[in-house]
Amino acid sequence: MKNKFRIDFKIVLFILTVMVCLSVVLFAGGSTQGNDDTTDTAIRTSEQEVCNFLLLGTDKAAGLSDVIMLVSVNLENGSINFMQIPRDTYFECGASYKKLNGAHKTLGGAKEFAASLGEVLGININYYLSLGLETVQKMVDFVSGIEVDIPFDMDYEDKSQNLSIHLKAGNQVLDGKSAVEFLRYRAGYVTGDLGRINAQKLFMNAYVKRIGQMGNPLALYNLCKLVLTNSETNIKESDIFSLCLKYAKVKGGPVSYMTAPGEAIKDENSATWYYILSNSSMADLMNERFGCRTDKKDFDKYNKFVDKNEKSLYDIYNKHCEIKIYSADEVENNEVNIN
């Protein structure tokens, strides 16, 4: 995939932790670290058992969603699953631009995007939330910084954006400004967008941990209110408290992180890079963790995630790809491949 720098809107990382941690930390009294065993959540789930969130980090000027994340809160066993979907994922939604990050603009907004994506995935997406980058710095400073173990020296200069990133490798507390720099950096990942996505896991887990250390209901309420008033969303304060009360009954559970299984490929005809989802692997995940409506046959019934006429793309689509699932402890202990 192209290893080209551009502004990334990752406010979604903060949004989901606010919503989820309100229930996990305050009301349920659970641990955001969970445990090392993520296999205990790999059982058939129904849409009645889970509450799914679609979280988008959107470039308002271009109308593209550079961050696309599906979060499932299981109200039966207390588990929380975070699945990042690469922005270059092939997606047919009635436009010449066939990447998932263009669906927000093409379909007319986050509401329409959530409805369309849920239908294709074969699940119910209960809530959607889309935000830009402008509030990230304030939100990080609100919690007095985030402790992150930066995997390598990050250096990047772009005078046109008045951007200067110089972060040293190692464990350090990032303030709002440094946190934004960490999230905007993408030029040095060997694996391109997948490396950036794995770096998001590192940051996300650190933020979850920091909120867990706060233990201040009023502060988290104010943070949550700030998010809701600066977003395109159907989430209401009453929805959050209702979810908290339901989640409190199960005392919290393991937190798992994953990237939608698939492979990147350059289309021979258009010379465009796409990320092609694995049909069988994605169907397994939807069935086991995200509340598939009936069975695996519900996943992508109309082949929106592939062009069947492109053999190289279709071959990946029909291949079972490895599903890598990380526990919160594994992420914190740097067991995620970030390069």
C-alpha positions in Angstrom: 0.0 0.0 0.0 1.2 3.5 -0.6 3.3 4.9 2.2 2.3 8.5 1.7 1.8 11.0 4.5 -1.5 12.8 5.0 -3.5 14.1 7.9 -5.3 11.4 9.8 -8.4 12.1 11.9 -8.2 9.7 14.8 -10.5 11.3 17.3 -12.5 8.1 17.1 -9.9 6.5 19.4 -10.8 8.9 22.2 -14.5 8.8 21.6 -14.9 5.0 21.9 -12.9 5.0 25.1 -15.1 7.6 26.7 -18.2 5.7 25.8 -16.9 2.3 26.8 -14.9 3.3 29.9 -17.9 5.1 31.4 -19.5 1.7 31.8 -16.4 -0.4 32.4 -14.6 1.7 34.9 -17.3 3.7 36.7 -20.5 1.8 36.7 -19.3 -1.8 36.3 -16.2 -1.7 38.5 -14.4 -3.9 35.9 -10.8 -3.8 34.7 -10.1 -2.3 31.3 -7.1 -4.6 31.1 -9.3 -7.8 31.0 -7.1 -10.9 30.8 -4.8 -12.6 28.3 -7.4 -15.2 27.2 -9.4 -13.7 24.3 -10.8 -17.0 23.2 -13.5 -17.0 25.8 -15.5 -14.4 23.8 -15.3 -16.5 20.6 -18.8 -17.9 20.8 -21.9 -17.3 18.8 -23.4 -13.9 19.7 -26.8 -12.6 18.7 -27.8 -9.0 18.0 -29.7 -9.0 21.3 -26.5 -9.6 23.3 -24.3 -6.8 21.8 -24.4 -3.1 21.2 -22.3 -2.0 18.2 -20.8 1.4 17.6 -19.5 2.7 14.3 -16.8 5.2 15.0 -15.4 7.5 12.3 -12.5 9.9 12.1 -13.5 12.1 9.2 -11.7 14.8 7.1 -14.5 17.2 6.8 -13.0 19.1 3.9 -12.5 15.9 1.7 -15.4 14.0 3.2 -13.3 10.9 3.7 -13.2 8.8 6.8 -9.5 8.1 7.5 -10.4 6.0 10.6 -13.2 3.4 10.5 -13.7 1.3 13.7 -16.4 -1.1 14.8 -16.8 -1.5 18.6 -18.9 -4.2 20.1 -20.0 -4.1 23.8 -21.3 -7.6 24.8 -24.0 -7.1 27.4 -24.0 -10.8 28.3 -20.4 -11.6 29.1 -19.0 -8.1 29.5 -16.4 -8.4 26.7 -15.5 -5.5 24.4 -14.2 -5.9 20.9 -12.5 -3.2 18.9 -12.2 -3.9 15.1 -10.3 -1.5 12.9 -11.2 -1.6 9.2 -8.6 -0.2 6.8 -9.7 2.9 5.0 -8.6 1.4 1.6 -11.0 -1.5 2.0 -12.8 -2.1 -1.3 -16.4 -1.2 -1.0 -19.1 -0.7 -3.7 -21.6 1.9 -2.7 -22.7 3.4 -6.0 -19.8 5.6 -6.9 -16.7 5.4 -9.0 -14.6 5.8 -5.9 -14.6 2.3 -4.5 -13.0 2.6 -1.1 -14.7 2.4 2.3 -13.4 5.7 3.4 -15.5 7.4 0.7 -18.8 5.9 1.9 -19.5 8.6 4.4 -19.5 11.2 1.6 -21.1 9.1 -1.1 -24.0 7.8 1.0 -24.8 11.2 2.5 -23.5 11.1 6.1 -22.6 8.9 9.1 -26.2 7.7 9.6 -26.5 6.4 6.0 -22.9 4.9 6.2 -23.8 3.0 9.4 -27.0 1.6 7.9 -25.3 0.5 4.7 -22.3 -1.0 6.5 -24.4 -2.8 9.0 -26.5 -4.4 6.2 -23.4 -5.6 4.3 -21.7 -6.9 7.5 -24.9 -8.7 8.5 -25.1 -7.0 11.9 -27.0 -4.2 13.6 -25.0 -1.0 14.1 -26.8 0.7 17.0 -24.9 3.9 17.2 -22.6 6.0 14.9 -20.3 8.8 15.8 -18.1 10.9 13.4 -15.7 13.6 14.5 -12.7 15.6 13.2 -9.3 16.2 14.6 -9.8 19.6 16.2 -10.8 18.4 19.7 -8.1 15.7 20.1 -5.5 17.9 21.8 -8.0 19.3 24.3 -9.2 15.7 25.1 -5.7 14.4 25.8 -4.9 17.5 27.9 -8.2 16.9 29.7 -6.9 13.7 31.2 -3.4 15.2 31.8 -1.6 13.3 29.1 -1.3 9.7 27.9 1.6 7.3 28.6 2.8 5.7 25.4 5.7 3.5 24.6 6.7 4.9 21.2 8.1 2.0 19.0 10.7 4.0 17.1 11.9 7.6 16.5 9.2 9.5 14.6 10.5 12.4 12.5 8.6 14.2 9.8 8.5 17.8 8.4 5.8 19.3 6.2 6.0 23.1 6.0 2.8 23.3 3.9 0.9 22.0 6.9 3.1 23.7 9.5 3.8 20.3 10.8 7.0 19.2 12.6 7.0 15.8 14.3 10.0 14.7 16.4 9.2 12.0 18.9 11.8 9.8 20.4 11.4 6.1 20.9 10.6 4.9 24.4 8.0 5.2 27.1 6.8 8.8 27.7 3.8 10.8 28.6 2.4 12.7 25.6 0.5 15.9 26.1 -2.2 16.9 23.7 0.1 18.4 21.1 2.5 15.4 21.2 -0.4 13.0 21.1 -1.8 14.6 17.9 1.7 14.4 16.4 1.8 10.7 17.2 -1.6 10.1 15.7 -0.8 12.1 12.5 2.5 10.3 11.9 2.4 7.7 9.1 5.4 8.2 6.9 7.7 5.7 8.5 5.7 2.5 8.8 7.2 -0.2 6.7 3.8 -1.9 6.4 2.1 1.4 5.5 -1.5 1.8 6.6 -1.4 -1.5 8.6 1.5 -0.3 10.7 -0.4 2.9 11.4 -3.5 0.9 12.4 -1.4 -1.2 14.8 0.0 2.0 16.3 -3.6 3.1 16.9 -4.1 -0.1 19.1 -1.1 1.0 21.2 -2.5 4.5 21.7 -6.1 3.3 22.2 -5.1 0.9 25.0 -3.0 3.6 26.7 -6.0 6.0 26.7 -8.3 3.3 28.0 -5.8 2.7 30.8 -5.6 6.4 31.6 -9.3 6.9 31.9 -9.4 3.8 34.2 -7.0 5.6 36.5 -9.2 8.7 36.8 -12.2 7.3 38.6 -13.9 10.7 38.6 -17.5 10.5 37.4 -18.0 14.2 36.9 -14.8 14.6 34.9 -15.7 11.7 32.6 -19.2 13.1 32.2 -17.8 16.5 31.1 -15.5 14.7 28.7 -18.3 12.7 27.3 -20.5 15.8 26.9 -17.7 17.6 25.0 -17.5 14.7 22.6 -21.3 14.6 22.0 -21.6 18.3 21.3 -18.8 18.2 18.7 -19.8 15.2 16.6 -22.2 13.8 14.0 -23.9 11.2 16.1 -27.2 9.6 17.1 -25.8 8.9 20.7 -27.6 10.7 23.5 -26.6 11.1 27.1 -29.6 8.9 28.1 -28.3 6.2 25.7 -24.9 6.2 27.5 -26.4 5.9 30.9 -28.7 3.1 29.8 -25.8 1.2 28.4 -23.8 1.7 31.6 -26.6 0.3 33.7 -26.9 -2.7 31.5 -23.2 -3.3 31.4 -22.9 -2.9 35.2 -24.7 -6.1 35.6 -21.9 -8.2 34.0 -19.0 -6.7 36.0 -16.8 -6.0 33.0 -14.9 -8.5 30.8 -11.9 -8.9 28.5 -11.0 -6.2 26.0 -9.8 -7.4 22.6 -8.3 -5.6 19.6 -8.2 -6.7 16.0 -7.9 -5.6 12.4 -10.4 -6.7 9.9 -8.8 -9.8 8.3 -7.8 -9.5 4.6 -4.9 -8.5 2.4 -3.7 -5.4 0.5 -3.3 -5.6 -3.3 -2.7 -3.3 -6.2 -5.4 -3.6 -8.9 -3.7 -4.5 -12.1 -6.2 -2.5 -14.2 -6.6 0.7 -12.3 -3.2 0.6 -10.5 -5.1 1.4 -7.3 -4.3 -0.1 -3.9 -7.2 -1.8 -2.2 -7.5 -3.8 1.0 -9.7 -6.9 0.3 -11.5 -8.4 3.2 -11.6 -12.2 3.6 -15.2 -13.3 3.3 -14.9 -16.4 5.5 -12.7 -14.8 8.2 -15.0 -11.7 8.4 -18.1 -13.9 8.6 -16.5 -15.8 11.5 -15.8 -12.5 13.4 -19.3 -11.1 12.8 -20.8 -14.4 14.0 -18.6 -14.8 17.0 -18.2 -11.3 18.4 -20.4 -8.7 16.7 -23.9 -10.2 16.8 -24.5 -11.6 13.4 -28.3 -11.4 12.7 -28.8 -15.1 11.8 -25.7 -16.9 10.5 -22.6 -16.5 8.5 -24.5 -16.3 5.2 -25.6 -12.8 6.2 -22.1 -11.4 5.5 -21.8 -9.5 2.2 -24.6 -11.3 0.5 -24.3 -8.9 -2.5 -20.5 -8.9 -2.8 -20.0 -5.2 -2.0 -16.5 -5.9 -0.7 -15.1 -7.2 -3.9 -15.3 -6.9 -7.7 -16.0 -10.5 -8.8 -14.6 -9.6 -12.3 -11.2 -8.9 -10.9 -9.6 -12.4 -10.3 -6.7 -11.2 -8.1 -9.2 -9.4 -5.8 -11.7 -12.2 -5.8 -9.0 -14.7 -4.9 -8.2 -12.8 -1.7 -11.9 -12.4 -0.9 -12.3 -16.2 -1.1 -9.2 -17.0 0.9 -9.4 -17.5 4.7 -7.0 -15.0 6.2 -5.5 -15.2 9.7 -7.5 -13.4 12.4 -5.1 -11.8 14.8 -6.7 -10.9 18.1 -4.8 -9.1 20.9 -5.7 -8.7 24.5 -5.2 -5.4 26.3 -2.2 -6.9 28.1 -0.6 -8.0 24.9 -1.0 -4.5 23.4 0.5 -2.9 26.5 3.4 -5.3 26.5 4.3 -4.4 22.9 3.3 -7.7 21.5 1.6 -6.1 18.5 3.7 -5.8 15.3 4.2 -2.1 14.7 6.6 -1.4 11.9 
